[in-house]
Amino acid sequence: MAQYAVAYAPNITGGTPSGTQKTGSFYIGNLTQGKVWNQAVPQTTTNTLYYASPIANVGTAQPYVIAIPKSGASPDQPQFFYSQIAGAFAQTDPAFISTCDYVLKRYTAAGAVASPGGGANPAGCASVGACQSALTAVGWFQSYGFNPPA
């Protein structure tokens, strides 16, 4: 897996930046292919930056990366989660499902910690396809099957 340049830019101006792919309000580029981790991203509100995703290789595992908005952050920025199961990072379907289910149930669409039953999707998800659909519906980013632009 690559390390991604991730901008959370809900108020972007000028369209999708070159060399990125849009997922919800996230713009994803490849750090090894021309995107710089602190490169400015213009918005109608305060500009934001590209943030480097966590390196997708932790120990012997290569977990998936999930990005949601960081509530209250200025400038706008993502917060990242690694796929894990039973506390161990893993690039497996059960780890992806477990992490997505957790994030969907425990964070609001704006990235704030949710009260019980108040998550972005209180039902969570129980399959890879359902998790991908639920994250897409909320406008969040996940790297399962994602190929960043060159």
C-alpha positions in Angstrom: 0.0 0.0 0.0 1.1 3.5 -0.6 1.3 6.4 1.8 -1.4 8.9 0.8 -1.6 12.6 0.7 -5.1 13.3 2.2 -6.9 16.6 2.2 -10.2 17.0 3.9 -11.6 20.0 2.0 -15.4 20.3 2.3 -15.2 23.9 0.9 -12.7 23.4 -1.9 -12.4 26.0 -4.6 -11.2 25.4 -8.2 -12.3 21.8 -8.6 -10.5 18.6 -7.9 -6.7 19.2 -7.6 -4.6 17.5 -10.3 -3.2 14.1 -9.3 -6.0 13.4 -6.8 -9.1 11.4 -6.6 -12.2 12.7 -4.8 -14.0 10.6 -2.1 -16.7 12.5 -0.4 -15.0 15.7 0.9 -11.6 14.0 0.8 -9.0 14.5 -2.0 -6.5 11.7 -2.1 -3.1 11.7 -3.9 0.0 9.6 -3.7 2.8 11.1 -1.7 5.4 9.3 -3.9 3.9 10.8 -7.1 4.0 14.6 -6.7 1.8 15.5 -3.8 3.5 17.1 -0.8 2.2 16.5 2.7 1.9 20.2 3.6 0.8 21.5 0.2 -2.0 24.1 0.4 -5.5 23.3 -0.8 -7.6 26.4 -1.4 -11.1 26.6 0.1 -13.8 29.2 0.2 -13.2 29.2 4.0 -9.7 28.9 5.5 -7.3 26.9 3.2 -6.3 23.5 4.3 -3.4 21.2 3.6 -2.6 17.7 2.5 -1.8 15.5 5.4 0.2 12.3 5.2 -1.8 9.2 5.9 -0.3 6.8 8.4 2.3 4.6 6.8 0.3 1.6 5.7 2.8 -1.0 6.9 2.9 -1.5 10.7 5.1 -4.3 11.8 4.2 -7.3 9.6 0.7 -6.1 8.9 -0.5 -3.8 6.1 -3.7 -2.4 7.5 -6.3 -0.5 5.6 -6.5 3.3 6.2 -9.8 4.9 7.1 -10.1 8.7 7.2 -12.9 10.8 8.7 -13.0 14.5 9.5 -11.3 15.8 12.6 -14.1 17.6 14.5 -13.3 21.2 15.3 -9.9 21.2 13.7 -8.6 24.4 12.0 -7.7 24.1 9.3 -9.9 21.3 8.1 -8.1 18.0 8.5 -8.6 14.2 8.6 -8.2 11.9 11.5 -6.9 8.4 10.6 -7.8 4.9 11.7 -5.9 1.6 10.9 -7.9 -1.6 10.3 -7.4 -3.9 13.3 -9.0 -6.7 15.0 -8.5 -7.7 18.7 -5.9 -4.9 19.0 -3.7 -6.1 16.2 -3.3 -4.3 12.9 -4.3 -6.4 9.9 -5.2 -6.2 6.2 -8.0 -8.7 6.4 -11.7 -8.5 5.7 -12.6 -9.1 9.4 -10.2 -6.3 10.5 -11.6 -3.9 7.9 -15.2 -4.7 8.9 -14.5 -4.4 12.6 -12.8 -1.0 12.2 -15.4 0.4 9.9 -18.2 -0.8 12.1 -16.5 0.8 15.1 -16.0 4.2 13.4 -19.5 4.3 11.9 -21.1 3.6 15.3 -18.9 5.9 17.4 -18.3 9.0 15.3 -20.7 11.5 13.8 -20.5 12.4 10.1 -18.5 15.5 11.2 -16.0 13.4 13.1 -17.0 14.1 16.6 -17.3 11.3 19.2 -21.0 10.2 19.2 -23.3 9.5 22.1 -24.6 5.9 22.1 -26.8 5.5 19.0 -25.7 8.8 17.5 -23.0 7.7 15.2 -22.9 8.4 11.4 -24.5 5.0 10.9 -25.7 3.6 14.2 -26.4 0.2 12.6 -22.7 -0.1 11.6 -21.8 -2.6 8.9 -21.2 -6.4 8.7 -19.6 -7.0 5.3 -16.9 -5.4 3.2 -19.5 -4.1 0.6 -21.8 -2.8 3.3 -18.9 -1.0 5.0 -17.6 0.5 1.8 -21.2 1.7 1.0 -21.7 3.1 4.5 -18.4 5.0 4.5 -19.1 6.4 1.0 -22.6 7.5 2.0 -21.1 9.5 4.9 -18.4 10.9 2.6 -15.4 9.3 4.4 -12.3 7.7 2.8 -11.2 4.0 3.0 -8.4 2.4 1.2 -9.8 -1.1 0.6 -9.3 -1.6 -3.1 -8.2 2.0 -3.6 -5.6 2.8 -6.1 -4.3 6.4 -5.8 -3.7 8.4 -8.9 -0.2 8.3 -10.3 
